[in-house]
Amino acid sequence: MALLNDHYLKLKAGYLFPEIGRRVKAFCDAQPAAAKRLIRCGIGDVTEPLPPAVVAAMHRAVDEMAARESFKGYGPEQGYEWLRAAIAQHDFRSRGLDVADDEIFVSDGSKCDCGSILDILGRKNKIAISDPVYPVYVDTNVMAGHTGEANAAGAYGKIIYLPCRPSNGFVPEPPKRHVDIIYLCSPNNPTGAAATRPQLEAWVKFASEHKAIILFDAAYEAYITDPAIPHSIYEIPGARECAIEFRSFSKNGGFTGTRCAFTVVPKSLNAETQAGEFKPLHPLWSRRMTTKFNGVSYIVQRAAEALYSPEGKEQVKSLIDHYLGNAHVLRAGAKKAGWKVFGGENAPYIWVRTPTAVTSWQAFDKILDQANVVITPGSGFGSKGEGYFRISAFNSRANAEEVARRFQELKW
């Protein structure tokens, strides 16, 4: 008899966003009139069209695919050299960071890479994950068999949770105990908090001392407006020896439906074998990519390259300014509603404290029912997210302004 992967059975209640979708569908089916007023500020999906420079590049690439002399079949699994070079130059070397072209691995999404990176890491690692944080980090470790069962609060055995609270600015401190793998997300999803240089320096110091590896998710780095906040973990001395960085074109270039991202694996990053030898992870990730992945399409990679053109950079800035403007409107509206508000300044997310004795899912249901607005319950991001909810700024300005108005009319 064929056996299934029992670890999947440990997962709690389904992935957060399908559960939101289920509840929203039930609401719309039950209240069709209210459904027409529905505004979605839940899932972090972009709403504005692709930048014109990207669209033009995609059209040119499609035309190339229509002619035998310029047609492209299989490309290099790690990404075309011209895109890897553009990424390394514009995102890192232009900022004084030592990242080589071939340390860039182009993929179809940071979400995929955050889970797939476990393929090259051992099963006995002690895993530390911020709480609250993007649920994919936890769920993929559960799927891989790195955890025990979940308790009543949804916390899994064998995972070391790093609490993120108002008292630490929602940026976790290094633990007092040893860990091997550390997930950090900055700017953070869902809280919108961005780690300062001293905070990242403390983490790099900890990782270096413990021979640990930081998995640094910088998918929202383009939203950092404070010049004192690092955009990359590699701005911290010593990070090339202890960190892998994940980046995405989804939230800066609007590629959530186009699918393109990249991961940086420095050649100087090593991990220990069971025999006690230290070996580089770079060739292992390269082998994983060339074995399990056939590469991002040529058309999409040309589209991503266009983001680095002078026109593309200006258009990306316009998109970021738009979503940050929405965040400002939503943050102000939530404050006027009398709520305790965090985030929304260096990230497209606003993190809101629910009123006393109101749970995250109760807040979700009430805001959906009374304001006809979809938000994201904080408990879906971890046990320390209970008592909060997330508002996404990915929307039109008119919708953001309407949501801010509805928030102020909501009665608890």
Buried (B, 14 or more C-beta within 10 A) or exposed (E): EEEEEEBEEBBBEEBBBEBBBEBBEEBBEEBEEBBEEBBBBBBBBBBEEBBEBBEBBBEBBEEBBEEEEEEBEEBBBBBBEEBBBBBBBBBBBEBEBEBBBBBBBBBBBBBBBBBBBBBBBEEEBBBBBBBBBBBBBBBBBBBBBBBEEBEEEBBBEBBBBBBBEEEEBBBBEBBEEEBBBBBBBBBBBBBBBBBBEEBBBBBBBBBBEBBBBBBBBBBBBBBBEEEEBBBBBBBBEEBBBBBBBBBBBBBBBBBBEBBBBBBBBBEBBBBEEEEEEEEBBBEBBBEBBEEEBEBBBBBBBBBBBBBBBEBBBEBBEEBBEBBBEBBBBBBBBBBEBEBEBBBBBBBBBBBBBBEEEBBBBBBBBBBBEBBBBBBBBBBBBBBBBBBBBBBBBBBEEEBBBBBBBBBBEBEB
